[in-house]
Amino acid sequence: MFLFDLSDRTEKYRADLLEFMDSHIYPAEVVYEQQMRESGDPHFQPPIIEQLKVEARNRGLWNLFHPHPDSGPGLSNLEYAPLAEIMGRSHIASEVCNCNAPDTGNVEVLERFGSDEHKEKYLEPLLDGTMASAFAMTEPQVASSDATNIQLRMERDGDEYILNGRKWFATNALHPNCKVLIVMGKTDPAAAKHRQQSMMVVPIDAPGVTVVRGLTVFGYQDREGHAEITFTDVRVPSKDVLEGEGEGFAISQARLGPGRIHHCMRTIGMAERALELMCKRSQARVTFGQPLSERANIQDWIAEARIDIEMIRLLTFKAAHLMDTVGNKEARTEIAAIKVAAPQIALKIVDRAIQVHGGAGVTDDFPLAKAYARLRTLRLADGPDEVHKRAIATTELRKYRDRGDAAHVSPHGRKVTVA
């Protein structure tokens, strides 16, 4: 059994963040939607976001995800988990506090694998909140859940590489502040399977880079955009290869671990908000002479939601604790497990909250419809459920295969040991 006490500093940040959400974030959601409508541009940067970023920074609620104290509070994964959950209750809070994906993952990549030039040119503005970035890995022509399938070519030409290929679902690439892409491609098709890929830093305005379109998600054109991008004879200096040729797959795995658990932390927050909305709506709406909250099936939904949220929160905390104490690699089963469980459970809770709201639940008058679209996407982002389940099953089966003494039961009920 795992019990986790929040550190004193986490308690302080948590209290400050909750107050900030109540006093600034929730009231600003209506302003945000109004500014977006008035702009007529689905990728507009509403002034309210920049105003709130100043307020968040003044309050010290900035770069909370960052593990190094020189650029943030230096919180551990376990300390950050309840804070990411709170920010996950609103679709604007993470960006306001400079804790939004994919920038958080790209910050970690640049910090661990970038050159001094990369850090000065891109990392510092990302930490300062004046720049946005995108991660270009997924491709439309192949099953990108297997990262070794990546086909974008990166061919060496003297001191440069020439990039040709197509990416899509490059989240953030349509953000007005996006200046840089981290691109994964294939440098050596003849190398070992996991050494064929490399990652490079590519300015989004480099010649030959074309943002073709923003992909919709359940009809929504998300503000940050999920871009389809073509690369046509894009020249990238060899100095912009991260860590070295052939290191792309390893970097992708290092990046996705923290990114996956951050998604799950935020997902719990959205599930909490959906439960809150479900409770309020069920008490306010009367059918056939009784509030909805008096109906047995609604009470079941509310009870099950509380039970499910507590379960995924504990699994998230356990995964975060293991990442802090034994490392991301040793925590990979727990990370995979929560990546499957959190979006599925949150989707069920949001779906039931929509049902309790009736027709209003599928409109943008409430945050539920948009939350459903985002959460459903998470069952594919950073690896689909099936890939994570496969990894978990492989780990479980290995325990018994490696023992070499698996026990089997014969048709007659007798246990037979197979050496």
C-alpha positions as CSV (number, residue, x, y, z in Angstrom):
1,M,0.0,0.0,0.0
2,F,1.3,3.4,-0.9
3,L,0.5,6.5,1.2
4,F,1.9,9.8,0.2
5,D,2.2,12.9,2.3
6,L,2.6,16.2,0.5
7,S,5.6,18.2,1.3
8,D,5.2,21.6,3.1
9,R,6.2,23.5,-0.1
10,T,3.8,21.5,-2.2
11,E,1.0,22.3,0.3
12,K,2.0,26.0,0.0
13,Y,2.0,25.9,-3.9
14,R,-1.3,23.9,-3.8
15,A,-3.0,26.5,-1.7
16,D,-1.7,29.4,-3.8
17,L,-2.7,27.6,-7.0
18,L,-6.2,26.8,-5.8
19,E,-6.7,30.5,-4.9
20,F,-5.3,31.6,-8.3
21,M,-7.7,29.2,-10.0
22,D,-10.7,30.6,-8.1
23,S,-9.8,34.3,-8.4
24,H,-8.3,34.4,-11.9
25,I,-8.5,31.3,-14.0
26,Y,-12.2,30.2,-13.8
27,P,-13.5,33.8,-14.3
28,A,-11.1,34.2,-17.2
29,E,-12.5,31.3,-19.2
30,V,-15.5,33.3,-20.3
31,V,-13.2,36.2,-21.3
32,Y,-11.0,33.7,-23.2
33,E,-13.9,32.3,-25.2
34,Q,-15.2,35.8,-26.0
35,Q,-11.8,37.0,-27.2
36,M,-11.4,33.9,-29.4
37,R,-14.8,34.4,-31.0
38,E,-14.2,38.1,-31.6
39,S,-10.8,37.4,-33.3
40,G,-12.2,35.0,-35.9
41,D,-8.9,33.2,-35.8
42,P,-8.8,29.7,-34.3
43,H,-5.1,30.2,-33.5
44,F,-5.3,33.6,-32.0
45,Q,-3.4,34.3,-28.8
46,P,-6.0,36.0,-26.6
47,P,-4.7,38.9,-24.5
48,I,-6.2,37.4,-21.4
49,I,-3.6,34.6,-21.6
50,E,-0.7,37.0,-21.6
51,Q,-2.2,39.0,-18.8
52,L,-2.7,35.9,-16.7
53,K,0.9,34.8,-17.4
54,V,2.2,38.0,-15.8
55,E,0.0,37.4,-12.8
56,A,1.1,33.7,-12.5
57,R,4.7,34.7,-12.7
58,N,4.3,37.4,-10.1
59,R,2.7,34.9,-7.7
60,G,5.6,32.4,-8.2
61,L,3.3,29.9,-10.0
62,W,5.7,29.6,-13.0
63,N,7.5,26.6,-14.5
64,L,6.2,24.4,-11.7
65,F,7.0,21.3,-13.7
66,H,10.7,22.2,-14.0
67,P,12.8,19.9,-11.8
68,H,15.8,22.2,-11.5
69,P,15.7,25.1,-9.0
70,D,17.5,27.5,-11.2
71,S,14.4,27.8,-13.5
72,G,11.5,26.8,-11.3
73,P,10.8,25.6,-7.8
74,G,12.7,22.4,-8.3
75,L,9.8,20.1,-7.4
76,S,10.0,16.3,-7.7
77,N,7.5,14.4,-9.9
78,L,5.5,13.5,-6.7
79,E,5.4,17.1,-5.6
80,Y,4.4,18.3,-9.0
81,A,1.5,15.8,-9.4
82,P,-1.1,17.5,-7.3
83,L,-0.3,20.9,-8.9
84,A,-0.6,19.6,-12.4
85,E,-3.9,18.1,-11.4
86,I,-5.2,21.5,-10.3
87,M,-4.1,23.1,-13.5
88,G,-5.8,20.3,-15.5
89,R,-9.2,21.5,-14.3
90,S,-9.1,24.3,-16.8
91,H,-7.9,24.2,-20.5
92,I,-6.0,27.5,-20.0
93,A,-4.3,27.1,-16.7
94,S,-1.3,25.0,-17.8
95,E,-0.2,27.6,-20.4
96,V,-0.8,30.5,-18.0
97,C,1.7,28.8,-15.6
98,N,4.1,27.9,-18.4
99,C,3.5,24.2,-17.7
100,N,1.8,23.2,-21.0
101,A,2.6,20.4,-23.4
102,P,4.4,20.0,-25.7
103,D,6.7,22.8,-24.4
104,T,7.4,21.0,-21.1
105,G,8.7,17.9,-22.9
106,N,10.7,20.0,-25.4
107,V,12.3,21.9,-22.5
108,E,13.5,18.6,-21.0
109,V,14.9,17.5,-24.4
110,L,16.8,20.7,-25.0
111,E,18.0,20.7,-21.4
112,R,19.3,17.1,-21.5
113,F,20.4,16.8,-25.2
114,G,20.7,20.4,-26.6
115,S,23.9,22.4,-27.2
116,D,24.7,25.6,-25.4
117,E,23.5,27.4,-28.6
118,H,20.2,25.5,-28.5
119,K,19.7,26.4,-24.8
120,E,20.4,30.1,-25.4
121,K,18.3,30.4,-28.5
122,Y,15.3,28.2,-27.6
123,L,15.4,26.8,-24.1
124,E,15.7,30.2,-22.3
125,P,12.7,31.8,-24.3
126,L,10.7,28.6,-23.6
127,L,11.3,28.9,-19.9
128,D,10.6,32.6,-20.1
129,G,7.2,31.9,-21.7
130,T,8.0,34.1,-24.8
131,M,8.3,31.2,-27.3
132,A,6.3,28.1,-28.1
133,S,7.6,24.9,-29.7
134,A,6.3,21.7,-31.4
135,F,7.4,18.1,-31.5
136,A,7.2,16.6,-35.0
137,M,7.3,12.8,-34.7
138,T,4.0,11.3,-35.9
139,E,3.5,10.7,-39.6
140,P,0.4,10.0,-41.7
141,Q,1.9,7.3,-43.9
142,V,3.0,4.8,-41.2
143,A,1.8,3.5,-37.8
144,S,3.8,5.9,-35.6
145,S,2.9,4.1,-32.4
146,D,6.0,2.1,-33.4
147,A,8.6,4.9,-33.5
148,T,10.9,2.7,-35.6
149,N,8.5,3.1,-38.5
150,I,9.4,6.8,-38.9
151,Q,10.1,7.5,-42.6
152,L,11.1,11.2,-42.9
153,R,14.6,11.1,-44.4
154,M,17.5,13.0,-43.0
155,E,20.3,12.6,-45.5
156,R,23.8,13.8,-44.8
157,D,25.3,16.4,-47.3
158,G,28.6,17.7,-46.0
159,D,28.0,19.7,-42.8
160,E,24.3,19.6,-43.3
161,Y,21.3,17.2,-43.5
162,I,18.6,17.4,-46.1
163,L,15.1,16.6,-44.7
164,N,12.3,15.3,-46.8
165,G,9.0,13.9,-45.6
166,R,5.7,14.7,-44.0
167,K,4.6,14.9,-40.3
168,W,1.2,15.5,-38.7
169,F,-0.3,16.1,-35.3
170,A,2.6,18.4,-34.5
171,T,0.8,20.1,-31.6
172,N,1.6,23.8,-31.0
173,A,2.9,24.3,-34.5
174,L,0.0,26.8,-35.2
175,H,0.5,28.7,-32.0
176,P,1.5,32.3,-33.0
177,N,4.5,32.1,-30.7
178,C,5.8,28.8,-32.1
179,K,9.4,29.3,-33.5
180,V,11.0,25.9,-33.4
181,L,10.3,22.2,-34.1
182,I,12.1,19.2,-32.7
183,V,11.9,16.7,-35.6
184,M,12.5,13.0,-35.6
185,G,13.5,11.3,-38.8
186,K,15.6,8.5,-40.3
187,T,19.3,9.1,-40.9
188,D,20.5,5.6,-41.5
189,P,18.0,2.9,-42.8
190,A,20.8,0.3,-42.7
191,A,21.6,0.7,-39.0
192,A,20.2,-1.4,-36.2
193,K,16.4,-0.9,-35.8
194,H,16.7,1.5,-32.9
195,R,19.7,3.4,-34.2
196,Q,18.2,4.5,-37.5
197,Q,16.5,7.6,-36.2
198,S,17.8,11.0,-35.2
199,M,16.3,14.2,-33.8
200,M,17.1,17.7,-35.0
201,V,16.2,21.2,-34.0
202,V,14.5,23.0,-37.0
203,P,13.3,26.6,-37.0
204,I,9.6,26.5,-38.1
205,D,10.4,29.2,-40.7
206,A,13.3,27.3,-42.3
207,P,13.1,27.2,-46.1
208,G,11.2,24.1,-47.2
209,V,9.1,23.8,-44.0
210,T,5.4,24.2,-44.9
211,V,2.6,24.1,-42.4
212,V,-0.1,22.5,-44.6
213,R,-3.1,22.7,-42.2
214,G,-4.3,22.3,-38.7
215,L,-6.0,19.0,-38.1
216,T,-9.4,19.1,-36.3
217,V,-10.1,16.9,-33.3
218,F,-13.7,15.9,-33.2
219,G,-14.4,19.0,-35.2
220,Y,-12.5,21.3,-32.9
221,Q,-9.6,23.4,-34.3
222,D,-7.5,23.6,-31.1
223,R,-5.9,27.0,-30.6
224,E,-2.4,25.6,-30.5
225,G,-3.0,23.5,-33.6
226,H,-2.2,19.9,-34.5
227,A,-0.3,20.6,-37.7
228,E,0.4,18.7,-40.8
229,I,3.8,19.8,-42.0
230,T,5.8,19.0,-45.1
231,F,9.6,19.1,-45.3
232,T,11.0,19.6,-48.8
233,D,14.8,19.7,-49.1
234,V,15.0,21.4,-45.7
235,R,18.7,22.0,-44.9
236,V,19.7,21.6,-41.3
237,P,23.3,22.1,-40.0
238,S,24.8,19.1,-38.4
239,K,25.3,21.1,-35.2
240,D,21.5,21.0,-34.8
241,V,21.4,17.2,-34.4
242,L,20.5,16.4,-30.8
243,E,23.0,14.2,-28.9
244,G,24.3,12.7,-32.1
245,E,23.2,10.7,-35.1
246,G,21.3,7.5,-34.2
247,E,20.1,8.8,-30.8
248,G,16.6,9.8,-31.9
249,F,14.7,6.7,-30.6
250,A,16.5,6.9,-27.2
251,I,15.6,10.6,-26.9
252,S,12.0,9.9,-27.8
253,Q,11.7,7.4,-25.0
254,A,13.4,9.7,-22.5
255,R,11.0,12.5,-23.5
256,L,7.7,10.5,-23.5
257,G,8.0,9.2,-19.9
258,P,7.5,12.5,-18.0
259,G,5.2,13.8,-20.7
260,R,2.9,10.8,-20.3
261,I,2.6,11.2,-16.5
262,H,2.0,14.9,-16.9
263,H,-0.9,14.2,-19.1
264,C,-2.3,11.8,-16.5
265,M,-1.9,14.4,-13.7
266,R,-3.9,17.0,-15.7
267,T,-6.5,14.3,-16.7
268,I,-7.3,13.7,-13.0
269,G,-8.0,17.4,-12.6
270,M,-10.4,17.4,-15.5
271,A,-12.1,14.3,-14.0
272,E,-12.5,16.2,-10.7
273,R,-14.1,19.1,-12.4
274,A,-16.5,16.9,-14.4
275,L,-17.5,15.2,-11.1
276,E,-18.1,18.7,-9.5
277,L,-20.2,19.8,-12.5
278,M,-22.2,16.5,-12.4
279,C,-23.0,17.0,-8.7
280,K,-24.0,20.6,-9.1
281,R,-26.1,19.9,-12.2
282,S,-27.8,16.9,-10.6
283,Q,-28.9,18.9,-7.6
284,A,-30.1,21.8,-9.6
285,R,-32.2,19.9,-12.2
286,V,-35.6,18.4,-11.3
287,T,-37.4,15.7,-13.2
288,F,-40.7,14.1,-12.3
289,G,-40.8,15.9,-9.0
290,Q,-37.3,15.0,-7.8
291,P,-33.8,16.4,-8.2
292,L,-31.6,14.2,-10.5
293,S,-29.3,13.7,-7.5
294,E,-32.0,11.6,-5.9
295,R,-32.0,9.0,-8.7
296,A,-30.2,5.8,-7.8
297,N,-28.3,5.6,-11.1
298,I,-27.0,9.2,-10.7
299,Q,-25.8,8.4,-7.2
300,D,-24.1,5.3,-8.5
301,W,-22.3,7.5,-11.1
302,I,-21.2,10.0,-8.5
303,A,-19.9,7.3,-6.1
304,E,-18.1,5.4,-8.9
305,A,-16.5,8.6,-10.1
306,R,-15.1,9.3,-6.6
307,I,-13.8,5.8,-6.3
308,D,-12.2,5.8,-9.8
309,I,-10.6,9.2,-9.3
310,E,-9.0,8.1,-6.0
311,M,-7.6,4.9,-7.7
312,I,-6.0,6.7,-10.6
313,R,-4.6,9.4,-8.4
314,L,-2.9,6.8,-6.2
315,L,-1.5,5.0,-9.3
316,T,-0.2,8.4,-10.6
317,F,1.4,9.2,-7.2
318,K,3.0,5.7,-7.2
319,A,4.4,6.2,-10.7
320,A,5.7,9.7,-9.8
321,H,7.3,8.3,-6.6
322,L,9.1,5.6,-8.5
323,M,10.3,8.1,-11.1
324,D,11.8,10.1,-8.3
325,T,13.3,7.2,-6.4
326,V,14.4,4.6,-8.9
327,G,14.2,6.4,-12.2
328,N,11.9,6.5,-15.3
329,K,13.0,3.2,-16.7
330,E,12.2,1.3,-13.5
331,A,8.8,3.1,-13.4
332,R,7.9,2.3,-17.0
333,T,5.2,-0.3,-16.1
334,E,3.4,2.2,-13.7
335,I,3.7,5.0,-16.3
336,A,2.2,2.8,-19.0
337,A,-0.5,1.6,-16.6
338,I,-1.6,5.1,-15.6
339,K,-1.4,6.3,-19.3
340,V,-4.1,3.7,-20.1
341,A,-6.2,4.1,-17.0
342,A,-6.4,7.8,-16.5
343,P,-7.9,8.9,-19.9
344,Q,-10.3,5.9,-19.9
345,I,-11.6,6.7,-16.5
346,A,-11.8,10.4,-17.0
347,L,-13.6,9.8,-20.3
348,K,-16.3,7.7,-18.5
349,I,-16.8,10.4,-15.8
350,V,-17.0,13.2,-18.4
351,D,-19.4,11.2,-20.5
352,R,-21.7,10.7,-17.5
353,A,-21.4,14.4,-16.6
354,I,-22.5,15.2,-20.2
355,Q,-25.5,12.9,-19.7
356,V,-26.5,14.6,-16.5
357,H,-26.3,18.0,-18.3
358,G,-28.6,16.8,-21.1
359,G,-28.3,18.8,-24.3
360,A,-26.3,21.5,-22.6
361,G,-23.5,19.0,-22.0
362,V,-22.7,18.7,-25.7
363,T,-22.5,22.5,-26.2
364,D,-19.6,24.8,-25.5
365,D,-21.7,26.5,-22.7
366,F,-19.9,24.0,-20.5
367,P,-16.3,22.6,-20.7
368,L,-17.4,19.0,-21.0
369,A,-17.7,18.5,-24.7
370,K,-14.3,20.1,-25.4
371,A,-12.8,18.1,-22.5
372,Y,-14.2,14.8,-24.0
373,A,-12.5,15.6,-27.3
374,R,-9.2,16.3,-25.6
375,L,-9.4,13.2,-23.3
376,R,-10.3,10.9,-26.2
377,T,-7.3,12.1,-28.1
378,L,-5.1,11.2,-25.1
379,R,-5.9,7.5,-25.7
380,L,-3.8,7.9,-28.8
381,A,-1.3,10.7,-27.9
382,D,2.1,9.6,-26.6
383,G,1.3,6.0,-27.6
384,P,-2.1,4.4,-27.9
385,D,-3.6,2.2,-25.2
386,E,-2.7,-1.0,-27.0
387,V,1.0,-0.2,-27.1
388,H,1.1,0.5,-23.4
389,K,-0.9,-2.7,-22.6
390,R,1.5,-4.7,-24.8
391,A,4.4,-3.3,-22.8
392,I,2.8,-4.2,-19.5
393,A,1.8,-7.7,-20.6
394,T,5.4,-8.3,-21.9
395,T,6.8,-7.3,-18.5
396,E,4.3,-9.6,-16.7
397,L,5.0,-12.6,-18.9
398,R,8.7,-12.1,-18.7
399,K,8.5,-12.8,-14.9
400,Y,7.3,-16.3,-15.5
401,R,9.2,-17.0,-18.7
402,D,12.5,-16.1,-17.1
403,R,11.9,-18.3,-14.0
404,G,12.0,-21.4,-16.2
405,D,9.7,-23.3,-13.8
406,A,6.2,-22.2,-14.9
407,A,3.5,-24.3,-13.3
408,H,0.7,-25.7,-15.5
409,V,-2.4,-27.6,-14.5
410,S,-3.1,-30.9,-16.4
411,P,-6.6,-31.7,-17.7
412,H,-6.9,-34.0,-14.7
413,G,-6.3,-31.2,-12.2
414,R,-2.8,-32.2,-11.3
415,K,-0.1,-29.5,-11.3
416,V,2.7,-30.1,-13.8
417,T,5.9,-28.2,-13.5
418,V,7.6,-27.5,-16.9
419,A,11.4,-26.9,-16.7
